[in-house]
Amino acid sequence: MRILATSGLMVGAMIGMTGCVQLTAPDKPIVINLNINIKQEVVYRLDGDAKDLINEEADIF
């Protein structure tokens, strides 16, 4: 009986502490300014044997 009374008291206290959440749409549109610079560097290294093979068989490339 004591557990029931305690849990009832806790539930009552928790109901009293609940808040109110309101969601409203903004009056003005949302503006997002994006200034993005993208720089890409491609670095490649070719093995000596592969480089020689490409030079020998240049007509297939």
C-alpha positions as CSV (number, residue, x, y, z in Angstrom):
1,M,0.0,0.0,0.0
2,R,2.9,2.3,0.8
3,I,4.4,1.7,-2.7
4,L,1.1,2.5,-4.3
5,A,0.8,5.8,-2.4
6,T,4.4,6.8,-3.2
7,S,4.0,6.0,-6.8
8,G,0.7,8.0,-7.0
9,L,2.4,10.9,-5.4
10,M,5.3,10.8,-7.8
11,V,3.0,10.6,-10.8
12,G,1.0,13.6,-9.5
13,A,4.2,15.6,-9.1
14,M,5.4,14.7,-12.5
15,I,2.2,15.8,-14.2
16,G,2.5,19.1,-12.5
17,M,6.1,19.6,-13.9
18,T,5.2,19.0,-17.5
19,G,6.0,21.9,-19.8
20,C,4.3,23.3,-22.9
21,V,6.2,23.1,-26.2
22,Q,5.0,25.3,-29.1
23,L,6.2,25.1,-32.6
24,T,5.6,28.0,-34.9
25,A,6.8,28.8,-38.4
26,P,9.0,31.8,-38.8
27,D,7.6,35.0,-40.4
28,K,10.6,35.5,-42.7
29,P,12.1,32.8,-45.0
30,I,15.3,31.2,-43.8
31,V,18.3,32.4,-45.7
32,I,21.5,30.4,-45.9
33,N,24.5,32.0,-47.5
34,L,27.1,29.6,-48.6
35,N,30.5,30.7,-49.8
36,I,32.4,27.5,-50.6
37,N,35.7,27.2,-52.4
38,I,36.7,23.7,-53.5
39,K,40.2,23.1,-54.4
40,Q,41.3,19.6,-55.6
41,E,44.7,18.4,-56.2
42,V,45.4,15.1,-57.8
43,V,48.8,13.7,-57.2
44,Y,49.9,10.5,-58.9
45,R,53.0,8.5,-59.0
46,L,53.8,5.9,-61.6
47,D,56.1,3.0,-61.0
48,G,59.2,3.0,-63.2
49,D,58.3,-0.3,-64.9
50,A,54.8,0.9,-65.6
51,K,56.1,4.1,-67.0
52,D,58.5,2.3,-69.3
53,L,55.7,0.0,-70.5
54,I,53.4,3.0,-71.3
55,N,56.3,4.6,-73.2
56,E,56.9,1.4,-75.2
57,E,53.2,0.8,-76.0
58,A,52.2,4.5,-76.5
59,D,50.1,3.6,-79.5
60,I,47.5,1.7,-77.4
61,F,46.9,4.7,-75.2
